Amino acid sequence: MTKKDYNPPTASSHSPKGERAPAKRKSTDWHELMTRPRPGRAPSLTPNEEQIFSLIRDHRGEMSIFDIARELGYTTDYTRLICESLGRRDIIDVFASGKCKIPKAR
């Protein structure tokens, strides 16, 4: 190696003593924060989600959105909203026919 090939480190390539590299920015995306799985913990449910999940479980793990709405006194639109929320988090399976089912693994 000749003197011409050697490039000594410059002051700008190293941070001065005591300075830290900038920290990684934490995510502020609401959807990502709310749907991120928490290791070792069961997914937390709202009281209405818990009520619907318990009702489906009590009816042998399968029930239609219309029956859930009638039993709890909710509108079918609100019931569908809650069931789809549970479905997005893979807590229940929601079918296009309006059937909600708890997967066998649960």
C-alpha positions in Angstrom: 0.0 0.0 0.0 1.4 3.3 -1.0 1.0 6.6 0.8 -1.4 7.7 -1.8 -3.9 4.8 -1.1 -4.1 5.4 2.6 -7.0 7.7 3.8 -6.8 8.4 7.5 -10.1 8.7 9.4 -11.3 12.3 9.5 -12.9 14.0 12.5 -16.3 14.0 10.8 -16.3 10.2 10.4 -16.3 9.6 14.2 -18.6 11.3 16.7 -16.8 13.3 19.4 -16.5 11.8 22.8 -19.7 11.8 24.8 -22.1 12.3 21.8 -24.6 9.6 21.0 -26.0 8.6 17.7 -29.6 9.8 17.2 -32.1 7.3 18.6 -34.4 5.5 16.4 -37.8 7.2 16.2 -40.6 5.4 17.8 -43.6 4.7 15.7 -46.6 7.0 16.2 -48.9 5.2 13.7 -52.0 4.6 15.8 -53.1 1.5 13.9 -49.7 -0.1 14.2 -49.5 0.6 17.9 -53.0 -0.8 18.5 -52.6 -3.9 16.5 -49.1 -4.8 17.4 -49.1 -8.2 19.2 -47.8 -8.0 22.8 -45.6 -11.0 23.6 -46.9 -13.2 26.3 -50.2 -11.5 26.7 -53.7 -12.3 25.5 -55.2 -9.6 23.3 -57.1 -7.1 25.4 -60.8 -6.7 24.6 -63.2 -3.9 25.3 -66.2 -4.8 27.4 -68.5 -5.0 24.4 -66.0 -7.2 22.5 -65.7 -9.4 25.6 -69.5 -9.7 25.8 -69.8 -10.7 22.2 -67.0 -13.2 22.4 -68.5 -14.7 25.5 -71.9 -15.0 23.8 -70.4 -16.7 20.8 -68.4 -19.1 23.1 -71.6 -19.9 25.1 -73.4 -20.8 21.8 -70.9 -23.6 20.9 -68.5 -21.2 19.2 -70.7 -20.2 16.3 -73.4 -17.6 15.9 -74.7 -15.1 13.3 -74.3 -11.4 13.6 -78.1 -11.0 13.6 -78.6 -13.4 16.5 -75.8 -11.6 18.5 -77.5 -8.3 17.8 -80.9 -9.5 18.8 -79.6 -11.2 22.0 -77.6 -8.1 23.2 -80.0 -5.4 21.9 -77.4 -3.8 19.6 -78.0 -2.8 16.0 -76.7 -5.2 13.4 -74.4 -2.5 12.0 -72.7 -2.0 15.5 -72.5 -5.8 16.0 -70.9 -6.3 12.6 -68.4 -3.5 13.4 -67.4 -5.2 16.6 -67.2 -8.6 15.1 -65.1 -7.4 12.2 -62.8 -5.7 14.7 -62.4 -9.1 16.5 -61.9 -10.7 13.1 -59.1 -8.4 12.1 -57.2 -9.4 15.3 -57.8 -13.1 14.5 -59.9 -13.6 17.7 -62.9 -14.9 15.7 -63.6 -15.7 12.1 -66.2 -13.6 10.4 -67.7 -14.9 7.2 -69.5 -13.0 4.4 -72.7 -14.8 5.2 -72.8 -13.1 8.6 -71.6 -16.1 10.6 -69.1 -15.6 13.4 -67.0 -18.5 14.6 -64.3 -19.0 17.2 -61.4 -20.9 15.6 -60.7 -24.4 17.1 -57.3 -23.4 18.4 -58.8 -21.0 20.9 
